[in-house]
């Protein structure tokens, strides 16, 4: 994939493997933890930001929730791109100790719950997605399972409620689902409730009105 195509193909929540982490262009400068994290796993996640020609907006994650940094990477410095939906297939390759963790057990349950009437394109993000992409053990017993659902357009509220109602509820891990369509992203729980919801866009968040009642 040529750099220009990659620049346009990369979407928020995609995982990118870097050719050389030292060539990242930082928004506010690097920190020691970020350099150590990239040395251990040279992967970053595409973040939501206005486009820049030839560059992709990315985020660097550390071991702590508070350790997140924004940066940019030149498209020609990306060696591999993995989408959330592609990461689902990697869960089968986890060793038993890792697959026994709550988030990965919840992911397996969600595969079954959404098999018949779930969304077409979805997969893990957050710590579980990062581990499945990089192989670095970033998921812990108390981690949430973050899920991204990609849609060609905003789904109906009724369909979103059906997806929400099918989520496993046995407490193996908290499941947070984010819907993504070309206009932006919205939390499934908020969107399915039928009221006003926050649409996350590269230009900033926008409050969208409640669904019209028949």
C-alpha positions as a Markdown table, in Angstrom:
| # | Residue | x | y | z |
|---|---|---|---|---|
| 1 | Unk | 0.0 | 0.0 | 0.0 |
| 2 | Unk | 1.6 | 3.3 | -1.1 |
| 3 | Unk | 1.9 | 6.0 | 1.5 |
| 4 | Unk | -0.8 | 8.3 | 0.1 |
| 5 | Unk | -3.3 | 5.4 | 0.0 |
| 6 | Unk | -2.4 | 4.5 | 3.6 |
| 7 | Unk | -2.9 | 8.1 | 4.7 |
| 8 | Unk | -6.5 | 8.0 | 3.4 |
| 9 | Unk | -7.2 | 4.4 | 4.3 |
| 10 | Unk | -6.2 | 4.6 | 8.0 |
| 11 | Unk | -9.2 | 5.1 | 10.2 |
| 12 | Unk | -9.6 | 6.0 | 13.9 |
| 13 | Unk | -8.9 | 3.0 | 16.1 |
| 14 | Unk | -6.7 | 1.2 | 13.5 |
| 15 | Unk | -3.4 | -0.1 | 14.9 |
| 16 | Unk | -0.2 | 0.8 | 13.1 |
| 17 | Unk | 3.2 | -0.8 | 13.3 |
| 18 | Unk | 6.0 | 1.8 | 12.8 |
| 19 | Unk | 9.2 | 1.4 | 10.9 |
| 20 | Unk | 11.0 | 3.7 | 13.3 |
| 21 | Unk | 9.3 | 5.1 | 16.4 |
| 22 | Unk | 12.0 | 7.8 | 16.7 |
| 23 | Unk | 10.5 | 9.5 | 13.6 |
| 24 | Unk | 7.2 | 10.3 | 15.3 |
| 25 | Unk | 6.3 | 14.0 | 15.3 |
| 26 | Unk | 5.0 | 14.8 | 18.8 |
| 27 | Unk | 2.3 | 17.3 | 19.5 |
| 28 | Unk | 3.9 | 18.3 | 22.8 |
| 29 | Unk | 7.2 | 16.4 | 23.0 |
| 30 | Unk | 8.0 | 12.9 | 24.0 |
| 31 | Unk | 8.3 | 11.6 | 27.6 |
| 32 | Unk | 10.5 | 8.8 | 28.9 |
| 33 | Unk | 7.6 | 6.4 | 29.4 |
| 34 | Unk | 6.6 | 6.8 | 25.8 |
| 35 | Unk | 10.0 | 6.0 | 24.4 |
| 36 | Unk | 10.1 | 2.9 | 26.6 |
| 37 | Unk | 6.7 | 1.8 | 25.5 |
| 38 | Unk | 7.6 | 2.2 | 21.8 |
| 39 | Unk | 10.8 | 0.3 | 22.3 |
| 40 | Unk | 8.8 | -2.6 | 23.8 |
| 41 | Unk | 6.1 | -2.5 | 21.1 |
| 42 | Unk | 6.4 | -0.1 | 18.2 |
| 43 | Unk | 2.7 | 0.2 | 17.7 |
| 44 | Unk | 0.4 | 3.3 | 17.8 |
| 45 | Unk | -3.3 | 3.7 | 17.4 |
| 46 | Unk | -4.9 | 6.1 | 14.8 |
| 47 | Unk | -6.7 | 8.9 | 16.7 |
| 48 | Unk | -9.4 | 11.3 | 15.7 |
| 49 | Unk | -8.0 | 14.6 | 14.3 |
| 50 | Unk | -8.3 | 16.8 | 11.2 |
| 51 | Unk | -6.2 | 15.3 | 8.3 |
| 52 | Unk | -2.7 | 16.6 | 7.4 |
| 53 | Unk | -1.3 | 15.8 | 4.0 |
| 54 | Unk | 1.0 | 12.8 | 4.1 |
| 55 | Unk | 0.6 | 12.3 | 7.9 |
| 56 | Unk | -1.6 | 10.2 | 10.1 |
| 57 | Unk | -2.8 | 11.3 | 13.6 |
| 58 | Unk | -1.8 | 8.7 | 16.2 |
| 59 | Unk | -1.8 | 8.1 | 19.9 |
| 60 | Unk | 0.9 | 6.4 | 22.0 |
| 61 | Unk | -0.2 | 4.4 | 25.0 |
| 62 | Unk | 1.8 | 3.5 | 28.1 |
| 63 | Unk | 1.2 | 1.0 | 30.9 |
| 64 | Unk | -0.9 | 3.5 | 32.9 |
| 65 | Unk | -4.3 | 4.9 | 31.8 |
| 66 | Unk | -2.9 | 8.4 | 32.3 |
| 67 | Unk | 0.0 | 7.6 | 29.9 |
| 68 | Unk | -1.3 | 8.7 | 26.5 |
| 69 | Unk | 0.4 | 11.0 | 24.1 |
| 70 | Unk | -0.7 | 12.5 | 20.7 |
| 71 | Unk | 1.6 | 12.4 | 17.8 |
| 72 | Unk | 1.8 | 12.3 | 14.0 |
| 73 | Unk | 3.5 | 9.8 | 11.7 |
| 74 | Unk | 4.5 | 10.1 | 8.1 |
| 75 | Unk | 2.4 | 7.6 | 6.1 |
| 76 | Unk | 5.6 | 6.1 | 4.6 |
| 77 | Unk | 6.8 | 5.1 | 8.1 |
| 78 | Unk | 4.0 | 2.7 | 8.6 |
| 79 | Unk | 4.9 | -1.0 | 8.0 |
| 80 | Unk | 1.6 | -2.6 | 8.9 |
| 81 | Unk | -2.1 | -1.6 | 9.5 |
| 82 | Unk | -4.5 | -3.8 | 11.4 |
| 83 | Unk | -8.2 | -3.0 | 11.8 |
| 84 | Unk | -10.3 | -3.9 | 14.8 |
| 85 | Unk | -12.3 | -6.5 | 12.8 |
| 86 | Unk | -9.1 | -8.2 | 11.8 |
| 87 | Unk | -7.9 | -8.4 | 15.4 |
| 88 | Unk | -10.9 | -10.7 | 16.4 |
| 89 | Unk | -9.3 | -13.5 | 14.4 |
| 90 | Unk | -6.1 | -13.2 | 16.5 |
| 91 | Unk | -7.8 | -14.0 | 19.7 |
| 92 | Unk | -7.8 | -17.7 | 18.9 |
| 93 | Unk | -4.0 | -17.6 | 18.9 |
| 94 | Unk | -3.7 | -16.4 | 22.5 |
| 95 | Unk | -2.1 | -18.7 | 25.0 |
| 96 | Unk | -4.4 | -20.1 | 27.7 |
| 97 | Unk | -3.2 | -17.8 | 30.4 |
| 98 | Unk | -4.0 | -14.7 | 28.4 |
| 99 | Unk | -7.2 | -16.0 | 26.9 |
| 100 | Unk | -8.5 | -16.6 | 30.5 |
| 101 | Unk | -8.5 | -12.9 | 31.3 |
| 102 | Unk | -11.9 | -11.3 | 31.6 |
| 103 | Unk | -11.7 | -9.0 | 28.5 |
| 104 | Unk | -10.8 | -11.9 | 26.2 |
| 105 | Unk | -13.4 | -14.2 | 27.7 |
| 106 | Unk | -15.9 | -11.4 | 27.2 |
| 107 | Unk | -14.7 | -11.1 | 23.6 |
| 108 | Unk | -15.4 | -14.8 | 23.0 |
| 109 | Unk | -18.9 | -14.4 | 24.5 |
| 110 | Unk | -19.6 | -11.4 | 22.3 |
| 111 | Unk | -18.6 | -13.4 | 19.2 |
| 112 | Unk | -21.4 | -15.8 | 20.1 |
| 113 | Unk | -23.9 | -13.2 | 21.2 |
| 114 | Unk | -23.6 | -11.2 | 17.9 |
| 115 | Unk | -23.1 | -14.2 | 15.6 |
| 116 | Unk | -26.7 | -14.2 | 14.3 |
| 117 | Unk | -27.9 | -10.6 | 14.4 |
| 118 | Unk | -24.9 | -8.5 | 15.4 |
| 119 | Unk | -23.1 | -5.8 | 13.3 |
| 120 | Unk | -21.1 | -6.9 | 10.3 |
| 121 | Unk | -17.8 | -5.1 | 11.0 |
| 122 | Unk | -16.6 | -4.9 | 14.6 |
| 123 | Unk | -13.6 | -5.7 | 16.7 |
| 124 | Unk | -11.6 | -5.0 | 19.8 |
| 125 | Unk | -9.8 | -1.7 | 20.5 |
| 126 | Unk | -8.2 | -0.4 | 23.7 |
| 127 | Unk | -5.9 | -2.6 | 25.7 |
| 128 | Unk | -7.3 | -5.9 | 24.2 |
| 129 | Unk | -6.9 | -4.6 | 20.7 |
| 130 | Unk | -3.4 | -3.4 | 21.3 |
| 131 | Unk | -2.3 | -6.7 | 22.8 |
| 132 | Unk | -3.8 | -8.7 | 19.9 |
| 133 | Unk | -2.0 | -6.4 | 17.4 |
| 134 | Unk | 1.4 | -6.1 | 19.1 |
| 135 | Unk | 1.6 | -9.3 | 21.2 |
| 136 | Unk | 2.6 | -7.1 | 24.1 |
| 137 | Unk | 0.7 | -8.1 | 27.4 |
| 138 | Unk | -1.2 | -4.8 | 27.9 |
| 139 | Unk | -4.5 | -6.3 | 29.2 |
| 140 | Unk | -5.1 | -7.0 | 32.9 |
| 141 | Unk | -7.8 | -8.8 | 34.9 |
| 142 | Unk | -9.5 | -5.5 | 35.6 |
| 143 | Unk | -9.4 | -4.1 | 32.0 |
| 144 | Unk | -12.5 | -3.2 | 30.1 |
| 145 | Unk | -13.2 | -4.6 | 26.7 |
| 146 | Unk | -13.5 | -1.7 | 24.2 |
| 147 | Unk | -15.3 | -2.6 | 21.0 |
| 148 | Unk | -15.5 | -0.6 | 17.8 |
| 149 | Unk | -18.4 | -1.1 | 15.4 |
| 150 | Unk | -18.0 | 0.3 | 11.9 |
| 151 | Unk | -21.1 | 1.1 | 9.9 |
| 152 | Unk | -21.5 | 2.6 | 6.4 |
| 153 | Unk | -24.1 | 5.0 | 7.9 |
| 154 | Unk | -25.7 | 5.7 | 11.3 |
| 155 | Unk | -27.7 | 2.6 | 12.3 |
| 156 | Unk | -31.3 | 2.9 | 13.3 |
| 157 | Unk | -31.9 | 3.3 | 17.0 |
| 158 | Unk | -33.9 | 0.1 | 17.1 |
| 159 | Unk | -30.9 | -1.9 | 15.6 |
| 160 | Unk | -28.6 | -0.2 | 18.1 |
| 161 | Unk | -30.8 | -1.2 | 21.0 |
| 162 | Unk | -30.8 | -4.8 | 19.7 |
| 163 | Unk | -27.0 | -4.9 | 19.7 |
| 164 | Unk | -27.0 | -3.3 | 23.2 |
| 165 | Unk | -29.5 | -5.8 | 24.6 |
| 166 | Unk | -27.4 | -8.7 | 23.3 |
| 167 | Unk | -24.2 | -7.7 | 25.2 |
| 168 | Unk | -23.1 | -10.3 | 27.7 |
| 169 | Unk | -24.0 | -9.2 | 31.2 |
| 170 | Unk | -22.2 | -11.8 | 33.4 |
| 171 | Unk | -19.5 | -9.3 | 34.6 |
| 172 | Unk | -16.4 | -11.0 | 33.0 |
| 173 | Unk | -15.4 | -7.6 | 31.9 |
| 174 | Unk | -17.2 | -4.3 | 31.3 |
| 175 | Unk | -17.9 | -3.9 | 27.6 |
| 176 | Unk | -17.8 | -0.4 | 26.1 |
| 177 | Unk | -19.0 | -0.2 | 22.5 |
| 178 | Unk | -18.3 | 2.8 | 20.2 |
| 179 | Unk | -20.2 | 3.1 | 16.9 |
| 180 | Unk | -18.3 | 4.6 | 14.0 |
| 181 | Unk | -19.7 | 5.9 | 10.7 |
| 182 | Unk | -18.4 | 8.5 | 8.2 |
| 183 | Unk | -19.8 | 11.4 | 10.2 |
| 184 | Unk | -18.1 | 10.4 | 13.4 |
| 185 | Unk | -18.4 | 8.1 | 16.4 |
| 186 | Unk | -21.0 | 7.7 | 19.2 |
| 187 | Unk | -21.2 | 5.5 | 22.3 |
| 188 | Unk | -23.6 | 2.6 | 21.6 |
| 189 | Unk | -25.3 | 2.9 | 25.1 |
| 190 | Unk | -26.0 | 6.6 | 24.6 |
| 191 | Unk | -27.1 | 6.2 | 21.0 |
| 192 | Unk | -29.3 | 3.2 | 21.7 |
| 193 | Unk | -31.1 | 5.0 | 24.5 |
| 194 | Unk | -32.9 | 7.2 | 21.9 |
| 195 | Unk | -32.1 | 10.5 | 23.5 |
| 196 | Unk | -29.6 | 13.2 | 22.5 |
| 197 | Unk | -26.1 | 11.8 | 22.0 |
| 198 | Unk | -22.6 | 13.1 | 21.5 |
| 199 | Unk | -21.1 | 12.7 | 18.0 |
| 200 | Unk | -17.3 | 12.6 | 18.2 |
| 201 | Unk | -15.8 | 14.2 | 15.1 |
| 202 | Unk | -12.2 | 15.3 | 14.1 |
| 203 | Unk | -13.4 | 18.9 | 14.4 |
| 204 | Unk | -14.8 | 18.4 | 17.9 |
| 205 | Unk | -17.7 | 16.9 | 19.6 |
| 206 | Unk | -21.3 | 17.7 | 18.5 |
| 207 | Unk | -24.5 | 17.2 | 20.5 |
| 208 | Unk | -27.0 | 15.5 | 18.2 |
| 209 | Unk | -30.8 | 15.6 | 18.9 |
| 210 | Unk | -32.9 | 12.8 | 20.3 |
| 211 | Unk | -34.5 | 10.3 | 17.9 |
| 212 | Unk | -37.9 | 11.3 | 16.5 |
| 213 | Unk | -40.8 | 9.4 | 17.9 |
| 214 | Unk | -43.4 | 7.9 | 15.5 |
